[in-house]
Amino acid sequence: MNIVKNMEAVVIAAVALTFVTAMASAEAPRARSAAQTVPAAAIKADSEMTTIVVTGKRLTAAQKADLAA
């Protein structure tokens, strides 16, 4: 068996074996209990979105030309 001729099959088999091993050893996600839920006050506090306003003067054509050079 010439390994160079079958390199694509070897790589695909290695990827498939890695995928199957990862899926077999993965832990199922656990359900959240009532004690782990987020309090309503925290949800309400996070619902307000922060707004950031950036102000500044626009560059003139001469200033843009100086920056480009």
Phi, psi and omega per residue, in radians:
M1 nan 2.130 3.141
N2 -1.530 1.982 -3.048
I3 -1.163 -0.529 -3.122
V4 -1.196 -0.676 3.134
K5 -1.195 -0.491 -3.071
N6 -1.901 0.412 -3.092
M7 -1.111 -0.661 3.133
E8 -1.083 -0.742 3.123
A9 -1.149 -0.646 3.128
V10 -1.150 -0.749 -3.141
V11 -1.158 -0.770 3.133
I12 -1.110 -0.696 3.105
A13 -1.146 -0.671 3.122
A14 -1.167 -0.717 3.111
V15 -1.145 -0.753 3.126
A16 -1.097 -0.728 3.117
L17 -1.140 -0.697 3.097
T18 -1.116 -0.753 3.135
F19 -1.096 -0.819 -3.123
V20 -1.114 -0.711 3.124
T21 -1.143 -0.717 3.130
A22 -1.141 -0.725 3.129
M23 -1.204 -0.616 -3.128
A24 -1.246 -0.532 -3.092
S25 -1.694 -0.005 -3.119
A26 -1.267 2.530 3.125
E27 -1.626 2.416 3.119
A28 -1.233 2.489 3.129
P29 -1.141 2.485 -3.127
R30 -1.581 2.553 3.111
A31 -1.303 2.541 3.121
R32 -1.357 2.399 3.045
S33 -1.521 2.990 -3.124
A34 -1.125 -0.506 -3.122
A35 -1.272 -0.354 -3.087
Q36 -1.650 -0.013 -3.115
T37 -1.287 2.719 -3.110
V38 -1.417 2.345 3.116
P39 -1.113 2.642 -3.105
A40 -1.097 -0.543 3.140
A41 -1.137 -0.643 3.131
A42 -1.199 -0.640 3.122
I43 -1.183 -0.716 -3.130
K44 -1.162 -0.696 -3.138
A45 -1.162 -0.603 -3.126
D46 -1.411 -0.187 -3.063
S47 -1.321 -0.317 3.113
E48 -1.433 2.122 -3.089
M49 -1.486 2.334 3.099
T50 -1.369 2.337 3.128
T51 -1.951 2.247 3.125
I52 -1.971 2.208 -3.132
V53 -1.935 2.188 3.122
V54 -1.929 2.163 3.136
T55 -2.064 2.614 3.116
G56 -3.104 2.883 3.141
K57 -1.555 2.548 3.076
R58 -1.327 2.603 3.106
L59 -1.345 2.542 3.042
T60 -1.404 2.972 -3.141
A61 -1.090 -0.644 3.132
A62 -1.172 -0.703 3.137
Q63 -1.168 -0.692 3.091
K64 -1.086 -0.728 -3.141
A65 -1.130 -0.674 3.116
D66 -1.146 -0.661 3.128
L67 -1.241 -0.592 -3.115
A68 -1.279 -0.448 -3.086
A69 -1.380 nan nan
